[in-house]
């Protein structure tokens, strides 16, 4: 099963989606399953994982409801306040839903050492008890904190979103490369090949811009811990769905069929415990 491990749906609200600033005018509208489905069909992708974009349980419930309506939505990475005193109760509540697979917090908007906050780590501890995953959305300057976090929870499944957003636009590799290599040494961490085009020059990127970063990630994480994700519709700021997909299919053209099957579905299916 080919599966897009990372995309979003929303009914646009200036208050809820205040991260969409005036440089992202094209995203200031609704993006729903009927908008995505033609792109999945065109690229012969059968399923997707939808990931939170708003830090509210209201959005989590909205995404879970969409999953009941559209068969191609196989799971939801929602938001629950991991710092809340009743976090265990809320996680238990949502984990009763077969589509609730994991949690994400928009850490990239938080202070550098947010991941090391004791209250947040208490929430991370509760995830493992319920076999829930955690998506790491961070900037590269937060990787050091992520390394400390994942080392403290060796049995928790983590996946790094968007390669930790390296500075592709300026071709900067270090210290990101060293940090990624160190993070990848922890076997409980996977990595999504997603969100790259928006870290490049939106108007003038070319496929070769991404090769050094892809080389580093594939070498560090290996074929069993890398997941393809489109980051649609955010990717539309810099590229179409087809262009994003083509970037990765071209890069992996010489991979074996088994390696491509892992990247484009099998790894995500295993990571998120998708059984249907």
MARTORVO-145420 format. One record per residue: residue number from 0; chain; x, y, z of N, C-alpha, C, O in turn. Coordinates in steps of 0.02 Angstrom, whole numbers, always signed. Example, Ala and Ser with C-alpha at 12.3 -4.5 7.8 and 13.67 -1.06 7.14 Angstrom:
! residues 2
resi,chain,neast,nnorth,nup,caeast,canorth,caup,ceast,cnorth,cup,oeast,onorth,oup
0,A,+660,-284,+390,+615,-225,+390,+660,-165,+390,+712,-166,+423;
1,A,+642,-112,+354,+684,-53,+357,+645,+2,+394,+670,+57,+402;
! end
This chain:
! residues 276
resi,chain,neast,nnorth,nup,caeast,canorth,caup,ceast,cnorth,cup,oeast,onorth,oup
0,A,+42,-60,+0,+0,+0,+0,+44,+63,+0,+84,+72,+46;
1,A,+36,+105,-50,+72,+169,-52,+36,+218,-6,-25,+225,-9;
2,A,+75,+251,+36,+45,+292,+88,+85,+357,+97,+146,+356,+103;
3,A,+50,+413,+97,+79,+478,+111,+75,+488,+187,+21,+492,+215;
4,A,+133,+490,+219,+134,+490,+292,+124,+558,+324,+123,+564,+386;
5,A,+117,+611,+284,+114,+677,+315,+78,+728,+270,+106,+752,+221;
6,A,+16,+743,+289,-20,+798,+256,-72,+825,+305,-82,+797,+359;
7,A,-104,+879,+285,-149,+915,+331,-216,+929,+298,-221,+934,+237;
8,A,-267,+935,+340,-332,+961,+319,-352,+1016,+368,-337,+1012,+427;
9,A,-385,+1067,+342,-413,+1117,+388,-469,+1156,+355,-472,+1162,+294;
10,A,-513,+1181,+397,-561,+1233,+379,-530,+1297,+405,-527,+1309,+465;
11,A,-509,+1339,+359,-467,+1396,+377,-502,+1445,+424,-558,+1465,+413;
12,A,-466,+1462,+476,-487,+1512,+524,-426,+1555,+542,-375,+1528,+563;
13,A,-430,+1622,+534,-373,+1665,+551,-350,+1657,+623,-291,+1664,+638;
14,A,-397,+1643,+667,-379,+1635,+738,-344,+1568,+750,-292,+1565,+783;
15,A,-374,+1514,+724,-345,+1448,+735,-280,+1438,+698,-234,+1405,+723;
16,A,-275,+1466,+638,-216,+1454,+596,-175,+1518,+589,-159,+1539,+533;
17,A,-159,+1547,+646,-123,+1611,+644,-50,+1603,+623,-15,+1653,+614;
18,A,-26,+1541,+616,+41,+1530,+589,+44,+1543,+514,+98,+1550,+485;
19,A,-15,+1545,+482,-18,+1560,+410,-17,+1636,+403,-69,+1668,+408;
20,A,+42,+1664,+390,+48,+1736,+388,+37,+1762,+317,+17,+1725,+272;
21,A,+49,+1827,+306,+34,+1858,+242,+79,+1834,+186,+65,+1847,+127;
22,A,+133,+1799,+203,+175,+1770,+150,+147,+1703,+125,+174,+1673,+79;
23,A,+93,+1681,+157,+63,+1616,+140,-10,+1624,+119,-52,+1584,+138;
24,A,-25,+1676,+82,-94,+1692,+65,-129,+1633,+31,-189,+1623,+42;
25,A,-94,+1595,-8,-125,+1539,-44,-151,+1485,+2,-191,+1443,-19;
26,A,-129,+1485,+65,-152,+1435,+113,-212,+1458,+153,-240,+1420,+193;
27,A,-233,+1520,+143,-288,+1548,+181,-355,+1528,+151,-395,+1571,+131;
28,A,-366,+1464,+149,-430,+1436,+126,-437,+1366,+153,-391,+1339,+183;
29,A,-495,+1336,+143,-506,+1267,+166,-466,+1218,+123,-461,+1227,+62;
30,A,-439,+1167,+155,-408,+1111,+120,-436,+1047,+151,-424,+1033,+210;
31,A,-474,+1009,+112,-511,+953,+138,-498,+890,+96,-466,+895,+43;
32,A,-520,+832,+119,-505,+769,+84,-522,+769,+10,-485,+740,-30;
33,A,-576,+800,-10,-594,+802,-80,-544,+841,-122,-539,+832,-183;
34,A,-507,+886,-90,-454,+924,-125,-391,+882,-135,-356,+889,-185;
35,A,-378,+839,-86,-318,+797,-90,-327,+736,-134,-280,+716,-169;
36,A,-385,+706,-132,-395,+641,-164,-373,+637,-237,-342,+588,-256;
37,A,-387,+688,-278,-363,+684,-348,-287,+677,-354,-263,+643,-399;
38,A,-251,+708,-309,-177,+703,-310,-154,+633,-291,-107,+606,-319;
39,A,-188,+604,-242,-172,+535,-223,-185,+487,-281,-144,+444,-296;
40,A,-242,+496,-312,-261,+452,-369,-211,+459,-426,-188,+410,-455;
41,A,-193,+521,-441,-147,+535,-497,-80,+500,-486,-48,+477,-534;
42,A,-58,+497,-424,+7,+468,-408,+3,+397,-381,+52,+369,-356;
43,A,-56,+367,-388,-68,+298,-367,-50,+287,-293,-23,+235,-274;
44,A,-66,+337,-253,-57,+332,-180,-125,+315,-150,-174,+350,-161;
45,A,-127,+261,-112,-191,+234,-90,-215,+261,-23,-274,+255,-6;
46,A,-169,+290,+16,-187,+308,+85,-145,+366,+110,-95,+384,+79;
47,A,-166,+394,+166,-129,+449,+195,-137,+450,+271,-183,+421,+298;
48,A,-90,+483,+303,-93,+501,+373,-104,+576,+377,-68,+614,+345;
49,A,-153,+597,+416,-165,+669,+424,-137,+691,+491,-146,+658,+542;
50,A,-102,+748,+489,-65,+773,+547,-93,+841,+569,-112,+882,+527;
51,A,-94,+851,+634,-122,+913,+661,-86,+975,+635,-26,+973,+620;
52,A,-123,+1030,+629,-94,+1094,+611,-117,+1148,+659,-93,+1205,+656;
53,A,-163,+1131,+704,-189,+1177,+754,-186,+1143,+822,-204,+1084,+828;
54,A,-164,+1179,+872,-154,+1148,+938,-218,+1151,+979,-225,+1191,+1025;
55,A,-266,+1109,+960,-329,+1106,+996,-358,+1036,+990,-349,+1002,+939;
56,A,-392,+1015,+1042,-428,+951,+1038,-486,+955,+989,-507,+905,+961;
57,A,-511,+1015,+978,-565,+1024,+929,-542,+1001,+861,-579,+967,+825;
58,A,-480,+1020,+842,-455,+998,+777,-443,+923,+776,-457,+889,+727;
59,A,-417,+896,+831,-407,+823,+835,-472,+786,+822,-472,+738,+784;
60,A,-526,+809,+851,-591,+777,+841,-616,+786,+770,-647,+741,+741;
61,A,-602,+844,+740,-620,+857,+670,-584,+808,+624,-614,+781,+578;
62,A,-520,+797,+636,-481,+752,+594,-503,+679,+603,-507,+642,+554;
63,A,-518,+660,+664,-543,+593,+677,-610,+581,+642,-623,+526,+618;
64,A,-651,+632,+641,-715,+625,+606,-705,+617,+531,-740,+577,+499;
65,A,-658,+654,+503,-642,+646,+431,-619,+575,+416,-636,+546,+364;
66,A,-581,+546,+462,-555,+479,+452,-611,+427,+448,-604,+376,+414;
67,A,-666,+440,+482,-723,+393,+478,-760,+401,+412,-796,+355,+391;
68,A,-751,+457,+378,-788,+472,+317,-751,+453,+253,-782,+442,+201;
69,A,-685,+451,+257,-644,+439,+197,-598,+379,+209,-556,+381,+254;
70,A,-607,+328,+171,-570,+266,+181,-495,+274,+172,-456,+237,+202;
71,A,-475,+322,+130,-403,+329,+118,-365,+362,+176,-304,+361,+177;
72,A,-401,+391,+224,-368,+418,+284,-359,+361,+334,-408,+337,+362;
73,A,-298,+339,+344,-285,+280,+385,-268,+296,+457,-268,+252,+500;
74,A,-253,+359,+471,-236,+376,+540,-229,+451,+550,-221,+489,+503;
75,A,-231,+470,+614,-226,+540,+633,-170,+549,+685,-167,+513,+734;
76,A,-127,+598,+672,-80,+621,+722,-110,+686,+749,-106,+738,+716;
77,A,-139,+682,+807,-176,+738,+834,-137,+778,+884,-76,+771,+891;
78,A,-173,+821,+919,-142,+861,+972,-180,+850,+1037,-241,+854,+1040;
79,A,-142,+837,+1088,-166,+835,+1157,-113,+874,+1197,-54,+868,+1183;
80,A,-134,+912,+1246,-87,+950,+1286,-47,+902,+1330,-71,+881,+1383;
81,A,+13,+887,+1309,+53,+839,+1346,+77,+867,+1413,+102,+829,+1455;
82,A,+70,+931,+1424,+91,+961,+1488,+34,+964,+1539,+45,+982,+1596;
83,A,-26,+946,+1517,-84,+951,+1561,-83,+898,+1616,-56,+844,+1607;
84,A,-111,+915,+1672,-113,+868,+1728,-156,+807,+1713,-145,+753,+1740;
85,A,-206,+816,+1669,-251,+761,+1652,-231,+729,+1585,-273,+699,+1551;
86,A,-167,+734,+1567,-145,+709,+1501,-159,+635,+1493,-179,+614,+1438;
87,A,-148,+595,+1544,-160,+524,+1538,-233,+508,+1523,-248,+465,+1482;
88,A,-277,+544,+1556,-349,+535,+1544,-368,+553,+1473,-407,+517,+1441;
89,A,-340,+608,+1446,-356,+630,+1378,-328,+581,+1326,-360,+566,+1276;
90,A,-268,+557,+1338,-238,+509,+1292,-276,+443,+1292,-287,+413,+1239;
91,A,-297,+422,+1350,-337,+360,+1354,-403,+369,+1316,-426,+323,+1282;
92,A,-433,+427,+1323,-496,+441,+1288,-487,+435,+1213,-525,+401,+1179;
93,A,-436,+469,+1186,-426,+469,+1113,-400,+402,+1088,-415,+382,+1031;
94,A,-362,+367,+1128,-334,+303,+1104,-387,+249,+1095,-374,+197,+1065;
95,A,-446,+262,+1119,-501,+215,+1106,-524,+218,+1033,-556,+173,+1008;
96,A,-505,+273,+999,-523,+281,+929,-469,+247,+886,-410,+263,+893;
97,A,-488,+202,+843,-441,+163,+803,-398,+206,+757,-344,+185,+736;
98,A,-421,+266,+742,-384,+309,+695,-333,+354,+731,-291,+385,+698;
99,A,-336,+358,+796,-290,+401,+834,-224,+363,+844,-220,+316,+882;
100,A,-173,+386,+809,-109,+349,+807,-53,+382,+846,-6,+349,+869;
101,A,-57,+447,+855,-2,+481,+889,-18,+554,+901,-73,+578,+889;
102,A,+33,+589,+926,+26,+658,+947,+83,+700,+919,+138,+676,+909;
103,A,+67,+764,+906,+119,+812,+887,+105,+879,+921,+48,+898,+931;
104,A,+159,+912,+938,+156,+981,+964,+199,+1023,+919,+251,+1000,+895;
105,A,+179,+1085,+906,+217,+1129,+862,+276,+1158,+901,+276,+1217,+919;
106,A,+325,+1116,+913,+383,+1134,+954,+425,+1187,+920,+460,+1224,+954;
107,A,+423,+1190,+854,+464,+1240,+818,+447,+1311,+840,+487,+1357,+831;
108,A,+387,+1321,+868,+367,+1387,+891,+383,+1399,+965,+369,+1452,+992;
109,A,+412,+1349,+996,+427,+1353,+1068,+501,+1369,+1080,+541,+1372,+1033;
110,A,+517,+1380,+1143,+587,+1394,+1161,+631,+1334,+1146,+607,+1278,+1137;
111,A,+695,+1346,+1143,+743,+1296,+1119,+742,+1231,+1159,+751,+1177,+1130;
112,A,+732,+1236,+1225,+735,+1176,+1266,+665,+1152,+1289,+659,+1119,+1340;
113,A,+614,+1169,+1250,+546,+1150,+1267,+538,+1075,+1278,+502,+1053,+1323;
114,A,+572,+1036,+1237,+566,+963,+1240,+590,+934,+1306,+575,+878,+1324;
115,A,+629,+974,+1343,+657,+950,+1406,+616,+972,+1467,+635,+958,+1524;
116,A,+561,+1006,+1454,+517,+1027,+1509,+488,+965,+1545,+461,+921,+1512;
117,A,+494,+962,+1610,+470,+902,+1647,+397,+886,+1636,+378,+827,+1630;
118,A,+355,+937,+1632,+284,+924,+1621,+272,+894,+1552,+231,+848,+1544;
119,A,+308,+919,+1501,+303,+891,+1434,+328,+819,+1433,+297,+775,+1402;
120,A,+383,+806,+1466,+410,+738,+1466,+365,+690,+1503,+363,+630,+1488;
121,A,+328,+714,+1552,+278,+672,+1585,+226,+648,+1534,+205,+591,+1536;
122,A,+206,+693,+1489,+159,+674,+1437,+189,+624,+1388,+155,+577,+1367;
123,A,+252,+634,+1370,+286,+586,+1325,+286,+517,+1357,+275,+467,+1322;
124,A,+299,+514,+1421,+300,+450,+1456,+233,+414,+1450,+231,+352,+1445;
125,A,+178,+451,+1451,+112,+421,+1448,+96,+393,+1378,+54,+348,+1372;
126,A,+128,+420,+1327,+116,+396,+1258,+133,+322,+1251,+96,+283,+1222;
127,A,+191,+304,+1277,+215,+236,+1268,+169,+184,+1298,+162,+129,+1271;
128,A,+138,+201,+1353,+92,+154,+1386,+32,+136,+1342,+1,+84,+1351;
129,A,+18,+180,+1294,-41,+171,+1250,-21,+156,+1178,-63,+156,+1133;
130,A,+43,+142,+1167,+70,+127,+1100,+56,+183,+1051,+38,+170,+993;
131,A,+63,+245,+1074,+54,+303,+1031,+122,+331,+1011,+170,+328,+1049;
132,A,+125,+359,+952,+187,+386,+925,+193,+460,+941,+145,+492,+964;
133,A,+252,+488,+928,+261,+561,+935,+299,+588,+875,+353,+563,+858;
134,A,+270,+639,+842,+301,+673,+786,+340,+733,+812,+313,+776,+846;
135,A,+404,+735,+796,+448,+790,+816,+449,+845,+763,+478,+836,+710;
136,A,+415,+900,+777,+416,+958,+732,+461,+1010,+762,+441,+1047,+807;
137,A,+522,+1014,+737,+573,+1059,+767,+614,+1092,+711,+615,+1069,+654;
138,A,+646,+1146,+730,+698,+1175,+688,+765,+1143,+705,+772,+1110,+757;
139,A,+813,+1152,+662,+878,+1119,+672,+911,+1141,+737,+948,+1102,+767;
140,A,+898,+1203,+760,+931,+1225,+823,+901,+1190,+884,+927,+1197,+939;
141,A,+847,+1152,+874,+816,+1115,+929,+835,+1040,+929,+810,+1002,+970;
142,A,+878,+1020,+883,+895,+949,+878,+932,+925,+940,+922,+868,+961;
143,A,+973,+967,+969,+1009,+946,+1030,+961,+925,+1085,+971,+875,+1119;
144,A,+908,+964,+1094,+857,+946,+1144,+821,+882,+1124,+804,+842,+1167;
145,A,+810,+873,+1059,+777,+812,+1035,+820,+751,+1049,+794,+698,+1068;
146,A,+885,+757,+1041,+931,+701,+1055,+925,+681,+1129,+922,+622,+1145;
147,A,+924,+731,+1173,+917,+716,+1244,+850,+683,+1259,+846,+636,+1299;
148,A,+797,+708,+1227,+730,+680,+1238,+727,+607,+1219,+706,+565,+1258;
149,A,+746,+592,+1157,+738,+523,+1133,+783,+474,+1171,+768,+415,+1177;
150,A,+839,+500,+1198,+883,+456,+1237,+851,+437,+1303,+867,+385,+1332;
151,A,+807,+480,+1328,+775,+467,+1393,+714,+421,+1387,+690,+395,+1437;
152,A,+690,+412,+1325,+630,+370,+1314,+644,+320,+1258,+616,+324,+1204;
153,A,+688,+272,+1272,+711,+226,+1219,+656,+180,+1191,+664,+152,+1137;
154,A,+601,+173,+1227,+547,+130,+1203,+491,+168,+1169,+443,+138,+1145;
155,A,+498,+234,+1167,+447,+276,+1135,+464,+284,+1061,+522,+296,+1043;
156,A,+415,+277,+1018,+425,+286,+946,+420,+361,+928,+368,+392,+940;
157,A,+474,+387,+900,+476,+457,+877,+486,+457,+801,+518,+413,+774;
158,A,+459,+508,+768,+476,+520,+698,+490,+594,+689,+451,+637,+712;
159,A,+544,+609,+656,+565,+678,+643,+530,+703,+581,+536,+674,+527;
160,A,+493,+758,+588,+459,+788,+531,+506,+834,+493,+546,+870,+523;
161,A,+501,+833,+427,+533,+883,+384,+609,+889,+392,+638,+942,+380;
162,A,+641,+833,+412,+714,+832,+419,+740,+883,+469,+799,+901,+467;
163,A,+696,+907,+514,+713,+961,+561,+728,+1027,+525,+764,+1069,+551;
164,A,+701,+1034,+466,+702,+1098,+430,+772,+1128,+420,+786,+1182,+445;
165,A,+815,+1092,+385,+882,+1120,+371,+877,+1181,+325,+826,+1191,+292;
166,A,+929,+1220,+324,+931,+1281,+283,+950,+1264,+211,+1006,+1276,+189;
167,A,+902,+1236,+176,+914,+1215,+107,+922,+1275,+61,+961,+1273,+13;
168,A,+885,+1327,+75,+888,+1388,+32,+959,+1413,+25,+979,+1435,-29;
169,A,+997,+1410,+79,+1067,+1435,+77,+1118,+1380,+72,+1179,+1392,+76;
170,A,+1095,+1318,+63,+1140,+1261,+54,+1182,+1245,+115,+1236,+1216,+110;
171,A,+1157,+1263,+174,+1194,+1251,+236,+1186,+1179,+259,+1130,+1154,+263;
172,A,+1241,+1146,+274,+1240,+1075,+293,+1256,+1066,+368,+1221,+1029,+402;
173,A,+1307,+1097,+391,+1328,+1091,+462,+1301,+1150,+503,+1294,+1205,+476;
174,A,+1285,+1140,+567,+1295,+1078,+606,+1238,+1027,+599,+1237,+976,+632;
175,A,+1190,+1042,+554,+1131,+998,+545,+1153,+926,+531,+1125,+880,+560;
176,A,+1201,+917,+487,+1222,+849,+468,+1245,+809,+528,+1222,+753,+539;
177,A,+1289,+837,+568,+1314,+803,+627,+1259,+786,+676,+1257,+732,+705;
178,A,+1213,+833,+685,+1158,+823,+732,+1111,+769,+708,+1088,+727,+747;
179,A,+1096,+768,+643,+1053,+716,+615,+1085,+648,+623,+1051,+600,+641;
180,A,+1149,+644,+611,+1184,+580,+618,+1181,+555,+690,+1174,+495,+702;
181,A,+1187,+600,+737,+1183,+580,+808,+1112,+561,+827,+1102,+513,+864;
182,A,+1063,+598,+803,+993,+582,+818,+975,+513,+790,+939,+475,+822;
183,A,+999,+498,+730,+982,+436,+697,+1013,+375,+731,+992,+318,+717;
184,A,+1061,+385,+775,+1091,+329,+810,+1042,+297,+859,+1052,+240,+881;
185,A,+988,+332,+875,+937,+304,+919,+886,+267,+877,+851,+296,+836;
186,A,+882,+202,+887,+841,+159,+844,+766,+171,+851,+727,+147,+810;
187,A,+746,+209,+902,+675,+224,+911,+653,+286,+872,+596,+308,+879;
188,A,+698,+314,+831,+682,+375,+794,+682,+360,+719,+729,+330,+692;
189,A,+628,+380,+686,+623,+377,+613,+624,+448,+585,+627,+496,+623;
190,A,+621,+454,+519,+624,+521,+489,+578,+524,+428,+577,+479,+386;
191,A,+540,+578,+424,+498,+590,+366,+535,+631,+314,+563,+684,+328;
192,A,+533,+606,+252,+558,+645,+196,+499,+689,+175,+458,+670,+133;
193,A,+496,+747,+205,+439,+792,+196,+461,+863,+208,+514,+875,+238;
194,A,+421,+910,+185,+433,+980,+202,+496,+1010,+174,+517,+1063,+198;
195,A,+528,+979,+125,+592,+1005,+101,+584,+1066,+56,+622,+1113,+60;
196,A,+534,+1065,+12,+529,+1118,-37,+517,+1186,-5,+538,+1237,-31;
197,A,+483,+1187,+52,+470,+1251,+85,+530,+1277,+123,+530,+1334,+145;
198,A,+582,+1236,+130,+645,+1259,+160,+695,+1281,+106,+749,+1304,+122;
199,A,+676,+1272,+44,+718,+1293,-12,+694,+1361,-38,+648,+1391,-10;
200,A,+724,+1385,-92,+701,+1446,-124,+635,+1430,-159,+634,+1392,-207;
201,A,+580,+1458,-134,+514,+1440,-159,+507,+1449,-234,+472,+1409,-267;
202,A,+538,+1499,-261,+528,+1515,-332,+580,+1483,-378,+567,+1474,-437;
203,A,+639,+1467,-351,+694,+1448,-396,+729,+1383,-376,+785,+1371,-397;
204,A,+697,+1342,-335,+731,+1280,-315,+738,+1234,-376,+702,+1239,-425;
205,A,+786,+1189,-370,+795,+1137,-422,+809,+1071,-386,+833,+1072,-330;
206,A,+794,+1015,-417,+801,+950,-384,+870,+938,-353,+875,+906,-300;
207,A,+922,+963,-384,+989,+951,-357,+1001,+984,-290,+1046,+966,-253;
208,A,+959,+1034,-273,+966,+1068,-209,+957,+1020,-150,+985,+1030,-96;
209,A,+917,+968,-161,+897,+925,-106,+941,+863,-99,+939,+829,-47;
210,A,+980,+848,-149,+1018,+785,-149,+1065,+779,-89,+1067,+726,-58;
211,A,+1104,+831,-71,+1149,+823,-13,+1110,+806,+51,+1135,+766,+92;
212,A,+1052,+835,+60,+1013,+823,+121,+982,+753,+120,+981,+719,+172;
213,A,+958,+733,+63,+930,+665,+56,+984,+613,+67,+973,+562,+100;
214,A,+1044,+625,+38,+1099,+578,+48,+1114,+568,+122,+1123,+512,+145;
215,A,+1116,+622,+158,+1134,+620,+229,+1080,+582,+268,+1096,+540,+310;
216,A,+1017,+597,+255,+963,+565,+293,+957,+491,+277,+949,+450,+323;
217,A,+962,+473,+214,+958,+401,+196,+1017,+363,+224,+1009,+306,+247;
218,A,+1075,+393,+224,+1134,+360,+252,+1127,+352,+328,+1147,+301,+356;
219,A,+1099,+403,+361,+1094,+402,+434,+1039,+356,+459,+1050,+318,+507;
220,A,+981,+358,+429,+924,+321,+454,+914,+252,+422,+884,+208,+452;
221,A,+939,+244,+362,+932,+179,+329,+862,+168,+301,+817,+208,+312;
222,A,+854,+115,+264,+793,+104,+225,+732,+87,+268,+675,+93,+244;
223,A,+741,+67,+330,+685,+45,+371,+654,+99,+415,+603,+88,+447;
224,A,+685,+159,+415,+661,+211,+461,+648,+277,+424,+653,+331,+454;
225,A,+632,+274,+361,+618,+334,+323,+549,+329,+291,+532,+278,+261;
226,A,+509,+383,+298,+440,+384,+275,+430,+442,+227,+453,+497,+240;
227,A,+396,+429,+171,+380,+484,+125,+319,+522,+150,+269,+493,+171;
228,A,+324,+589,+149,+267,+631,+165,+266,+692,+119,+318,+722,+107;
229,A,+208,+710,+95,+203,+766,+47,+204,+834,+81,+227,+883,+51;
230,A,+179,+838,+142,+167,+901,+177,+118,+945,+139,+122,+1006,+142;
231,A,+73,+913,+103,+19,+950,+69,-31,+974,+122,-43,+936,+168;
232,A,-60,+1033,+118,-52,+1083,+65,+4,+1134,+77,+13,+1179,+35;
233,A,+41,+1129,+132,+94,+1178,+145,+145,+1178,+89,+173,+1230,+73;
234,A,+156,+1120,+59,+204,+1115,+4,+186,+1160,-55,+230,+1179,-94;
235,A,+122,+1178,-60,+100,+1217,-117,+130,+1287,-119,+127,+1321,-170;
236,A,+160,+1308,-64,+195,+1372,-63,+255,+1371,-110,+278,+1423,-134;
237,A,+280,+1310,-124,+341,+1305,-165,+336,+1254,-222,+375,+1257,-269;
238,A,+288,+1208,-218,+284,+1155,-268,+216,+1122,-267,+180,+1124,-217;
239,A,+198,+1091,-323,+136,+1053,-326,+146,+985,-292,+202,+963,-280;
240,A,+91,+951,-279,+96,+884,-250,+137,+839,-296,+181,+803,-273;
241,A,+124,+843,-361,+159,+802,-409,+234,+815,-408,+274,+768,-413;
242,A,+254,+878,-403,+325,+895,-402,+359,+866,-340,+415,+841,-344;
243,A,+325,+870,-283,+354,+843,-221,+363,+768,-228,+416,+740,-211;
244,A,+312,+735,-252,+315,+662,-260,+369,+643,-311,+406,+595,-301;
245,A,+373,+681,-365,+422,+666,-418,+493,+674,-393,+538,+636,-413;
246,A,+505,+723,-350,+572,+733,-322,+598,+669,-290,+655,+649,-300;
247,A,+554,+638,-250,+576,+579,-213,+577,+516,-257,+620,+473,-249;
248,A,+530,+511,-303,+531,+453,-349,+593,+456,-394,+622,+404,-408;
249,A,+613,+515,-415,+673,+521,-456,+735,+504,-415,+780,+469,-438;
250,A,+738,+528,-353,+796,+515,-310,+804,+440,-297,+860,+415,-292;
251,A,+748,+406,-291,+750,+334,-274,+743,+289,-335,+728,+229,-327;
252,A,+753,+316,-393,+742,+277,-455,+785,+214,-458,+765,+164,-487;
253,A,+844,+217,-428,+889,+159,-430,+883,+115,-367,+921,+67,-360;
254,A,+836,+131,-323,+825,+89,-265,+791,+25,-286,+760,+22,-340;
255,A,+796,-26,-245,+760,-89,-260,+686,-78,-248,+665,-30,-215;
256,A,+646,-122,-276,+573,-119,-267,+556,-123,-193,+511,-88,-169;
257,A,+591,-165,-156,+579,-172,-85,+594,-108,-47,+557,-88,-3;
258,A,+649,-75,-65,+667,-12,-33,+615,+42,-46,+597,+79,+0;
259,A,+591,+46,-107,+540,+96,-123,+474,+80,-89,+438,+126,-67;
260,A,+457,+16,-84,+395,-3,-49,+398,+18,+24,+348,+39,+52;
261,A,+457,+12,+55,+464,+33,+125,+455,+108,+131,+417,+132,+174;
262,A,+489,+146,+89,+486,+219,+92,+416,+245,+79,+393,+290,+114;
263,A,+382,+218,+30,+317,+244,+9,+258,+208,+42,+203,+210,+15;
264,A,+269,+175,+98,+211,+146,+131,+225,+99,+188,+198,+108,+243;
265,A,+267,+49,+177,+275,-4,+227,+303,+23,+293,+281,+2,+347;
266,A,+350,+69,+289,+379,+96,+351,+327,+136,+390,+324,+131,+452;
267,A,+288,+176,+355,+236,+216,+389,+182,+171,+418,+156,+184,+473;
268,A,+165,+120,+382,+113,+74,+406,+136,+40,+470,+96,+32,+517;
269,A,+198,+21,+473,+225,-11,+534,+231,+40,+590,+212,+26,+647;
270,A,+258,+98,+574,+271,+148,+626,+206,+169,+660,+202,+174,+721;
271,A,+155,+181,+620,+91,+206,+647,+42,+149,+664,-16,+161,+680;
272,A,+66,+87,+659,+23,+31,+677,-42,+31,+638,-96,+24,+667;
273,A,-37,+38,+573,-95,+37,+529,-108,-35,+508,-65,-66,+477;
274,A,-166,-61,+525,-179,-131,+513,-230,-144,+457,-241,-201,+438;
275,A,-261,-91,+431,-311,-101,+378,-288,-68,+313,-324,-72,+263;
! end
